[in-house]
């Protein structure tokens, strides 16, 4: 019996001080949830990025719609290209309204520059937060351009 106690005691000491395999269990238990958490947060990160890209596309298209309101009384006698500010702003707002987007429109530089700012948002699925993005797009009307503005040939 003493021999059995001695053997059990010896084995117990070996097991209690032997940490081989301890880190493997820790890594196995922690790695799975960490990968899952990273994957879930990535879903929200890409959702927020998609909302930003959508707001940018809407701003670009609203600015393009505003460019269609060219002031013909100014264009026909070859004085240049500009938009009628009221019609341009209305065209951009109409586009945003039909797209279901919130935004603002500013016509400046005598009707040559149109800036549309769109606010896009994404409600996180796994992260309880609403991501909001304000994205602007500016359209500048060009007339009589024969080469790029930065002087490249």
N, C-alpha and C positions, 0 to 999 in steps of 0.2 A: 504494500500500500504506500509506503514511504517512497518507493521507487516511482510509482504512478504520480504522486504529488510532485516529486522532483521534476518529472518529465513535463507535467502540465505547467508547473511554475516556470520552467525553462522556456517552454513554448510561449507562454503568456508574455514573458519579458521580451522575447524576440518580436512578437506581434505588436506590442505596445510601443516599441522604439523604432520599428521599421516603417518608414513613411513611403516606401516604394509604391507607386500607383496612386498616392494621395492627390497629386496635382492633376492627374488624368481624370479623376472623378470630378474635381472642381471645374476643370475646363469643360467636361461633358455637360455638366449641369448648367453652367453659366453661358456657354457659347450659343446654344439654341435660342434662349430668350433674347440675347443681344442681337442675333441675326434677325429674329422676328421683329424686334423693336425697330431696328434700322430699316427693314423692309417697309414697315408700316409708315414710318416717318418719310420715307422716300416717296410713297404714294402722295402724301400731302405736299411735299416739295415740288413734285412734278405737276400736281394740280394747280399750285400757285403760279408756277411758270407758265402753264397753259393759259391761265386767266390773264396773265400779263401779255402774252403773245396775242391773245384774242383782242384785248383792249388796244394794243398797238395796231392790229389789222383794222379795227373799226375806226381808229383815228385817221389812219392813212386813207381809207375809203371815204370817210366823211369829208376830208380835205379835198379829195379828188372830186367828189360830188359838188363841193362849193366852187371848184374851178370852172365848172360848166356854166356858171352865171356870168359869162363874159359881158362887159359893157360894150355893146355894139356901136353906140354913138361915139365911143372913143377909139374903137378898133378900126372901123371902116375907113375913116380918113387917114389911116396909117400913123396914128399918134402913139401906138403901143398897145399893149395888152394889160387890162386890169379888169377886175370884176366889179359888178355893182354890189357894194357892201351889204345892203339889206337882203338882196336876193341870194348872195353867197352864204350868208349866215343862216338864212331860212333853209336853203338846200342842205347844208351840213346838219342842222338840227333835225330836219325831216329824216335824213338818213339815219341819224342816231336813234331817233324815236322809233322808226320802223325796225331797227335792229334790236330794240329793247335795251339800249345802253344809256348811261348817264354821262354827260359831258358838257363842255363849254366851247364856244367858237369865238375867235377874235380875228377881225379883218383889219390889217394895218398897212402902212406904207402906200397910202393912196389906192388901196384895193389890189396891190400886187402880192401881198403876203397874207396867207390864211393859216392860222394856228388853231388846231383842234386838240383839246385835252379830253381824254376819256378816262373815267374811273371804273376800273374793273375789280371784282372781288371774288374770292374763293373761300368757301367755308370748309375748314379742315374736316376730314372724315375721322381720322384717328387722333389728331392733335386738336384739342378744343379751342380753336382760334380762327378768326376770319382774317384772311390776308387781303389787304386793299392795295391796289396799284393805281397811281395816277400817271398816265402815259400821254405824251404830247407828240403830235406830228405837225410839221410845218410844210406848207406848199408855197413855193415862190413861182409866180408866173414869169416866163421868159419870152422875150420877143426879139426877133432878129439875131438870134445867137448863131454864130458861125463856128465857134470852138468852145471847149469847156471853160468854165469860169476860172479854174485854177491855172490856166495858161498852157495846159498840156496840148500837144499837137496831135 
